[in-house]
Amino acid sequence: AKSKRDAYDVERRALEANDDKLRELRENIDRDYGPDDALISLQGLCFDQKIEKYVYKACPFGEAKQDNTQLGRNSEGVRIDADGKTMTLKFADGDACWNGPKRSLTLTLKCGDKERLAAIEEPSRCEYVGVFYAPAACDD
């Protein structure tokens, strides 16, 4: 009976892993990658940058961190602001702040010759903003 239970547990874990992978693939298909899917090439990539005393890491269509502190996940993809031109990446539901909101990061995309993070600041408690330079953000 134990070996059958062990075999069942192995199969159940494999099925759960496949369900997780399928959910991730569906999210990737439904995600907004910007006008004409211009930023789809950034799917699965992550970028690190030391800014002042912290190392920031942002995966444009994944998570963002400040050292080991979770700043949030990007579940929406690219947002286009009301001006119709400014693109942002919003990372939400990060680690909770003591006596404050959950951490979040909003990156404004700007034209640059290579992908890189820059100028990350905390204008409001636990709410970070910064710039992400990328060739894909350049007007053709």
Backbone torsions as a table, in degrees:
resi	resn	phi	psi	omega
1	ALA	NA	-37.2	-179.3
2	LYS	-64.2	-41.2	-178.8
3	SER	-66.6	-35.0	176.6
4	LYS	-67.5	-39.0	178.4
5	ARG	-65.3	-42.8	177.9
6	ASP	-62.4	-43.3	179.1
7	ALA	-63.4	-41.2	177.5
8	TYR	-61.2	-45.3	-179.7
9	ASP	-61.2	-40.8	178.3
10	VAL	-62.0	-46.7	-179.6
11	GLU	-65.1	-39.6	179.2
12	ARG	-63.1	-43.3	178.5
13	ARG	-64.5	-38.8	177.6
14	ALA	-64.2	-41.6	178.4
15	LEU	-64.2	-42.5	177.5
16	GLU	-62.5	-40.0	178.0
17	ALA	-63.9	-40.9	177.8
18	ASN	-65.6	-39.4	177.1
19	ASP	-62.1	-41.8	178.2
20	ASP	-62.5	-43.2	-179.8
21	LYS	-64.7	-42.3	178.5
22	LEU	-62.5	-43.0	178.1
23	ARG	-61.0	-43.1	178.9
24	GLU	-63.0	-42.9	179.1
25	LEU	-64.2	-39.8	177.7
26	ARG	-64.5	-41.1	176.9
27	GLU	-61.5	-41.3	179.8
28	ASN	-64.0	-38.6	179.5
29	ILE	-67.3	-41.2	-175.8
30	ASP	-80.3	-15.1	-174.5
31	ARG	-68.0	148.3	176.9
32	ASP	-88.1	117.7	-179.8
33	TYR	-102.3	19.4	178.5
34	GLY	91.2	177.4	180.0
35	PRO	-55.8	130.7	-179.8
36	ASP	54.5	29.6	-178.9
37	ASP	52.8	36.8	-174.4
38	ALA	-58.4	-28.1	-175.0
39	LEU	-104.1	11.8	-177.8
40	ILE	-61.1	-26.3	179.8
41	SER	-65.8	-14.7	179.6
42	LEU	-87.7	-6.4	179.1
43	GLN	-59.4	126.9	177.8
44	GLY	86.2	-5.4	-180.0
45	LEU	-97.1	154.2	177.7
46	CYS	-134.4	151.0	-177.1
47	PHE	-132.9	135.4	-179.8
48	ASP	-114.2	148.3	175.2
49	GLN	-154.9	129.5	173.8
50	LYS	-83.8	121.6	179.3
51	ILE	-127.8	116.4	-172.5
52	GLU	55.2	-122.7	-174.1
53	LYS	-96.6	3.4	-177.2
54	TYR	-116.6	152.4	169.8
55	VAL	-103.2	120.8	178.1
56	TYR	-100.4	142.7	176.5
57	LYS	-132.2	129.3	177.5
58	ALA	-133.2	128.7	171.6
59	CYS	-106.1	105.5	-169.9
60	PRO	-46.2	-34.9	-179.9
61	PHE	-117.8	33.5	179.3
62	GLY	-142.6	-118.3	-175.8
63	GLU	-114.0	166.1	174.7
64	ALA	-132.0	142.9	-179.1
65	LYS	-137.8	154.3	168.6
66	GLN	-117.4	106.7	-169.1
67	ASP	53.2	-121.4	179.9
68	ASN	-97.3	7.5	-178.6
69	THR	-91.4	125.0	-179.8
70	GLN	-73.9	121.3	176.9
71	LEU	-93.0	-12.8	176.8
72	GLY	138.6	178.7	177.2
73	ARG	-122.9	147.3	176.1
74	ASN	-96.6	106.0	-179.5
75	SER	-103.5	-9.5	-175.8
76	GLU	-99.7	-26.3	-173.3
77	GLY	93.1	-144.8	-176.6
78	VAL	-86.7	134.1	173.4
79	ARG	-103.4	139.6	174.1
80	ILE	-106.4	122.5	-178.6
81	ASP	-70.8	171.9	-176.3
82	ALA	-57.4	-26.8	179.8
83	ASP	-71.9	-9.0	178.5
84	GLY	78.6	0.0	-176.5
85	LYS	-123.4	-39.2	-174.7
86	THR	-75.5	123.0	179.0
87	MET	-103.6	138.3	177.1
88	THR	-132.9	156.3	172.4
89	LEU	-116.8	124.2	-177.4
90	LYS	-110.8	121.4	176.6
91	PHE	-106.9	121.4	-174.6
92	ALA	-127.0	168.1	176.4
93	ASP	62.1	43.9	175.2
94	GLY	-77.5	-168.1	179.2
95	ASP	-59.4	146.4	179.1
96	ALA	-69.1	142.5	174.3
97	CYS	-92.0	144.2	176.3
98	TRP	-63.7	123.2	-179.6
99	ASN	56.4	33.0	-179.0
100	GLY	-152.2	-172.1	-179.2
101	PRO	-76.5	171.9	170.2
102	LYS	-68.6	145.8	-178.7
103	ARG	-65.7	150.2	176.6
104	SER	-149.0	159.9	178.1
105	LEU	-139.7	132.3	173.0
106	THR	-118.3	120.4	177.7
107	LEU	-105.7	128.2	173.5
108	THR	-90.9	129.0	179.8
109	LEU	-84.7	133.4	177.6
110	LYS	-133.3	156.1	179.3
111	CYS	-65.4	131.9	176.9
112	GLY	-154.8	158.6	-177.1
113	ASP	-75.4	-16.5	174.8
114	LYS	-150.3	160.9	-179.9
115	GLU	-73.6	129.1	176.4
116	ARG	-165.6	151.3	174.5
117	LEU	-87.6	149.5	178.1
118	ALA	-155.2	157.5	168.0
119	ALA	49.1	48.9	177.2
120	ILE	-82.3	129.0	-177.5
121	GLU	-133.0	168.3	177.7
122	GLU	-124.0	78.2	-176.6
123	PRO	-68.3	-27.8	175.3
124	SER	-128.5	153.4	-175.9
125	ARG	-52.9	117.8	175.9
126	CYS	67.1	12.5	176.0
127	GLU	-117.4	108.4	-173.7
128	TYR	-101.0	148.8	174.3
129	VAL	-133.9	153.0	179.0
130	GLY	-165.2	-173.6	-178.6
131	VAL	-122.7	140.0	173.4
132	PHE	-123.3	113.8	178.3
133	TYR	-87.1	138.8	179.0
134	ALA	-157.2	139.9	175.2
135	PRO	-58.6	-32.4	-179.1
136	ALA	-66.4	-15.8	178.9
137	ALA	-87.7	-2.9	-179.0
138	CYS	-81.5	141.3	172.8
139	ASP	-72.1	138.1	179.2
140	ASP	-76.0	NA	NA
